[in-house]
Each structure stands twice: as C-alpha cells, then as structure tokens.
Amino acid sequence: MAVSRADVRELLSGDGLPTPDPLPRWLAPLPRWLENVGLRMAWLVVAINLAGTAFGFWYYRFQFETTPAIMWPFVPDSPVATLFIALSLALWKLGRNNEYVNALAFFGCWKLGLWTPYVLAVFAGEFLATTAPPMYAFLFVSHLAMVVEAFLVHRYSDFPVGAVFVAALWYGFNDVVDYFVPIVGDPHHTTLPLADAAPVPGLGGTTALQVAAAGAVALTLSATFLALSTRVEKLEARTSGR
C-alpha cells in the first residue's frame, strides 16, 4: 500500500500527542519528529519489547538454572527493563498512565541500554571468542535502542519524586545483590566472560566484577539525576509559563 505525503506528515507531527515541555537538549536529546514517531507507533514498540522480553528470558535460561529461585527476579535485568517500557507505553495508550511504571521504564532502559554495550565493549575480545558476531552486534544495537526508548517517557511522565525513589530503590537494590551482597548464593549479575575475580587486561588489576559494578552503579546514579532533573525542569517551566 502506497504511503502518501499526508501520511508521513501525520506520523511526524505532534498533533494529538502529549505537548512536549521545553526541556534542555541534554534531558530530551531525541529530535522531536523521532519522539512523535515513537509515540504514534507505541503499540508496535510495545510488541517489539514484549518479543525482546521473551527472548531475554530465553537468553538467561542457563543462569536461572544456577540461581536459587528466590533470586530469579534479580537475574534477567534487560528483559525486565523491556517489560517495564512495554507496560509504560501500553498503560499510557490505554489512558491508565502509571508514574511508578514510567520511572521504572526510564531507569531500566537507560541503565541496561548502556550497561550492556559498555560491558560488550570492555570485554569485546572475550565475548567474540564465544559469541557469534551477528549475535554480538544484535545485543549491542538492540540495547542502544533501549536508550532511545527511555527518552520517550518524558513526554507523558512528570517523574514525581515518589516514583523516582521507587525506581532508584529497585535498581539500587539490584546493584547491591548483583555485585556487593548477593544475600543468597553468588552475585546475581549477568554472567561475564571472565571470572569475577579475574583482572581485566590493561586496567591495573581491576577485576571483571569491579568493572561491571562501576558501570552499573554509575548508571543507576545518573538515571536518578536525569529523572529528578527532568522533574525540576518541568516544574520550573510550568511555574514560569515557558
């Protein structure tokens, strides 16, 4: 079926979508047209993320086998993040916007969307020794796409402090059990291609676990900063009438 110019204009326009707040570019880095396309195609984005969630649970199947069942919720970090963004967009489309789910979706997509490419890059040699290049590329690019999704959320979320607190608590607790105090069994982070205590070449004795933990904690903190900064900017814009 042919697509007319009018169809394209409608897809790119913001008509009928949440009015964007005048956020600085570092808080809303996507071009406005891309935000509009993402929101207009929300159901397709939901379906893709649900498929990604299913794939992610399959990908973690071997790690589930070696993890006590009580700690399973803390194993599939990326699949849970894609589930959060799917729920966030679906609830918004259904008129049942939920700020807690929105905050969890933003944190998850930002954190896991960047942590996975970070680890894939740091341990590129080790990953490519056991992972086919097409799968490696798919994991890298698909996780970066999660970062793009994270910056759709500000269009329909105000990031209230309570919701940001819940998201920071969830992902902060994930960091604790993944890298510092596993509570039950071994640390529950995604399996790395090196042993946790193995030094990473070229990093002066820094271990694989320390490298992974540093990235995770930094991203949890940065997600908290970005969400609260968005909250402040939105409130200031509405107070000043910008």
C-alpha positions as CSV (number, residue, x, y, z in Angstrom):
1,M,0.0,0.0,0.0
2,A,1.4,3.4,-1.0
3,V,2.2,5.9,1.7
4,S,1.2,9.5,0.9
5,R,3.0,12.6,2.0
6,A,0.0,13.3,4.2
7,D,0.5,10.0,6.0
8,V,4.2,10.9,6.6
9,R,3.3,14.3,7.9
10,E,0.8,12.9,10.3
11,L,3.3,10.3,11.5
12,L,5.9,13.0,12.2
13,S,3.6,15.6,13.6
14,G,2.8,16.1,17.3
15,D,-1.0,16.5,16.8
16,G,-2.9,14.6,19.4
17,L,0.2,13.7,21.4
18,P,1.3,15.0,24.8
19,T,2.7,18.5,24.4
20,P,6.4,18.4,25.0
21,D,7.8,20.5,27.8
22,P,10.7,22.9,26.9
23,L,13.4,20.6,28.3
24,P,17.1,21.3,27.6
25,R,18.6,19.1,24.9
26,W,20.6,17.0,27.4
27,L,17.3,15.9,29.0
28,A,15.4,15.5,25.7
29,P,18.1,14.6,23.2
30,L,15.9,12.9,20.5
31,P,14.7,15.0,17.6
32,R,11.0,15.9,18.1
33,W,10.0,14.0,15.0
34,L,11.5,10.9,16.3
35,E,9.7,11.3,19.6
36,N,6.5,11.7,17.7
37,V,7.1,8.6,15.5
38,G,7.9,6.5,18.6
39,L,4.7,7.6,20.4
40,R,2.5,7.2,17.3
41,M,3.8,3.7,16.8
42,A,3.6,2.9,20.5
43,W,1.8,-0.4,20.0
44,L,4.4,-1.6,17.6
45,V,7.1,-0.6,20.1
46,V,5.2,-2.5,22.8
47,A,5.1,-5.6,20.7
48,I,8.8,-5.4,19.9
49,N,9.7,-5.0,23.6
50,L,7.5,-7.9,24.6
51,A,9.3,-10.1,22.0
52,G,12.6,-8.8,23.4
53,T,11.4,-9.7,26.9
54,A,10.6,-13.3,25.8
55,F,14.0,-13.6,24.0
56,G,15.8,-12.2,27.1
57,F,14.2,-14.8,29.4
58,W,15.3,-17.5,26.9
59,Y,18.8,-16.0,26.8
60,Y,19.1,-16.2,30.6
61,R,17.8,-19.7,30.8
62,F,21.1,-21.2,31.9
63,Q,21.7,-18.6,34.5
64,F,18.3,-19.4,36.0
65,E,19.4,-23.0,36.4
66,T,22.3,-22.0,38.7
67,T,20.5,-19.3,40.7
68,P,18.3,-20.0,43.7
69,A,14.6,-19.5,42.7
70,I,14.1,-16.8,45.3
71,M,16.6,-14.6,43.5
72,W,15.3,-15.1,40.0
73,P,13.7,-11.6,39.8
74,F,17.2,-10.1,40.0
75,V,18.7,-12.1,37.2
76,P,17.1,-11.0,33.9
77,D,17.8,-7.3,34.1
78,S,17.4,-6.4,30.4
79,P,14.2,-8.4,29.9
80,V,12.6,-6.8,32.9
81,A,13.6,-3.4,31.6
82,T,12.0,-4.1,28.2
83,L,8.9,-5.4,30.1
84,F,8.7,-2.1,32.0
85,I,8.9,0.1,28.9
86,A,6.2,-2.1,27.2
87,L,3.9,-1.7,30.2
88,S,4.6,2.0,30.5
89,L,3.7,2.7,26.8
90,A,0.7,0.4,26.9
91,L,-0.7,2.0,30.1
92,W,-0.3,5.4,28.6
93,K,-2.0,4.4,25.3
94,L,-4.9,2.9,27.3
95,G,-5.3,6.1,29.3
96,R,-4.1,4.5,32.6
97,N,-0.8,6.2,32.9
98,N,1.2,4.9,35.9
99,E,4.1,7.1,37.1
100,Y,5.8,4.3,39.0
101,V,5.9,2.1,35.9
102,N,7.1,5.1,33.9
103,A,10.0,5.7,36.3
104,L,11.0,2.0,36.3
105,A,10.9,2.0,32.5
106,F,13.1,5.1,32.2
107,F,15.6,3.7,34.7
108,G,15.7,0.3,33.1
109,C,16.1,1.4,29.5
110,W,18.7,4.0,30.4
111,K,20.7,1.7,32.7
112,L,20.6,-1.6,30.8
113,G,20.6,0.1,27.4
114,L,24.0,1.5,28.2
115,W,25.4,-1.1,30.7
116,T,25.2,-4.0,28.2
117,P,27.1,-2.2,25.3
118,Y,29.6,-0.9,27.9
119,V,30.4,-4.5,29.1
120,L,30.3,-5.8,25.5
121,A,32.9,-3.2,24.6
122,V,35.2,-3.7,27.6
123,F,35.1,-7.5,27.2
124,A,34.9,-7.5,23.4
125,G,37.6,-10.0,22.8
126,E,36.3,-12.4,25.4
127,F,32.7,-12.1,24.2
128,L,33.6,-12.6,20.5
129,A,35.5,-15.7,21.4
130,T,32.3,-17.4,22.4
131,T,29.5,-15.3,20.7
132,A,28.8,-15.2,17.0
133,P,29.4,-11.7,15.6
134,P,25.8,-11.3,14.4
135,M,24.5,-12.1,17.9
136,Y,27.1,-9.7,19.4
137,A,26.0,-6.9,17.0
138,F,22.4,-7.6,17.8
139,L,22.9,-7.4,21.5
140,F,24.9,-4.2,21.1
141,V,22.5,-2.3,18.8
142,S,19.2,-3.6,20.4
143,H,20.4,-2.4,23.8
144,L,21.3,1.0,22.5
145,A,17.7,1.2,21.1
146,M,16.5,0.9,24.7
147,V,18.2,4.2,25.5
148,V,16.2,5.8,22.6
149,E,13.0,4.4,24.2
150,A,13.9,5.9,27.6
151,F,13.7,9.4,26.1
152,L,10.1,8.9,25.0
153,V,8.9,8.7,28.6
154,H,9.3,12.4,29.5
155,R,6.5,13.2,27.0
156,Y,3.9,11.6,29.2
157,S,5.5,11.4,32.6
158,D,6.3,14.1,35.2
159,F,8.7,11.8,37.2
160,P,7.2,12.5,40.6
161,V,9.7,12.2,43.4
162,G,8.0,9.1,44.9
163,A,8.1,7.2,41.7
164,V,11.8,8.1,41.1
165,F,12.5,6.9,44.7
166,V,10.9,3.6,44.0
167,A,12.8,3.1,40.7
168,A,16.1,4.2,42.4
169,L,15.4,1.8,45.2
170,W,14.7,-1.1,42.9
171,Y,17.8,-0.6,40.7
172,G,20.0,0.3,43.6
173,F,19.0,-2.9,45.4
174,N,19.7,-4.8,42.1
175,D,23.2,-3.3,42.2
176,V,23.7,-4.5,45.8
177,V,22.7,-8.1,45.2
178,D,24.4,-8.2,41.8
179,Y,27.8,-7.0,42.9
180,F,28.2,-6.5,46.7
181,V,25.9,-8.6,48.9
182,P,24.3,-11.4,47.0
183,I,22.2,-12.5,50.0
184,V,21.5,-15.9,48.6
185,G,24.2,-17.8,46.6
186,D,26.7,-16.0,44.4
187,P,26.4,-12.4,42.9
188,H,23.4,-12.3,40.6
189,H,24.8,-10.1,37.8
190,T,24.6,-11.1,34.2
191,T,27.3,-13.7,33.5
192,L,30.6,-12.1,32.4
193,P,33.1,-13.7,30.0
194,L,35.7,-13.6,32.7
195,A,35.6,-14.9,36.3
196,D,34.5,-12.2,38.7
197,A,38.0,-12.0,40.4
198,A,39.9,-12.1,37.1
199,P,41.9,-8.9,36.4
200,V,40.9,-7.1,33.3
201,P,43.9,-6.6,30.9
202,G,45.2,-3.0,30.8
203,L,43.2,-1.8,33.9
204,G,45.9,-2.2,36.5
205,G,44.5,-5.2,38.4
206,T,40.9,-4.0,38.3
207,T,38.7,-7.2,38.3
208,A,35.9,-8.0,35.9
209,L,33.4,-7.7,38.8
210,Q,34.6,-4.2,39.7
211,V,34.4,-3.1,36.1
212,A,30.8,-4.3,35.7
213,A,29.8,-2.9,39.1
214,A,31.3,0.5,38.4
215,G,29.2,0.8,35.3
216,A,26.0,-0.4,36.9
217,V,26.3,2.0,39.9
218,A,27.2,5.0,37.8
219,L,24.2,4.4,35.5
220,T,21.8,4.0,38.5
221,L,23.0,7.3,39.9
222,S,22.9,9.0,36.5
223,A,19.3,7.7,35.9
224,T,18.3,9.2,39.3
225,F,19.9,12.5,38.4
226,L,18.3,12.7,34.9
227,A,14.8,11.8,36.2
228,L,14.9,14.3,39.0
229,S,16.4,17.0,36.7
230,T,13.5,16.4,34.3
231,R,11.1,16.8,37.2
232,V,12.7,20.1,38.2
233,E,12.8,21.5,34.6
234,K,9.1,20.6,34.1
235,L,8.0,22.3,37.3
236,E,10.1,25.4,36.5
237,A,8.8,25.7,33.0
238,R,5.2,25.5,34.2
239,T,5.7,27.9,37.1
240,S,7.4,30.5,34.8
241,G,4.9,29.9,32.0
242,R,7.6,28.9,29.5
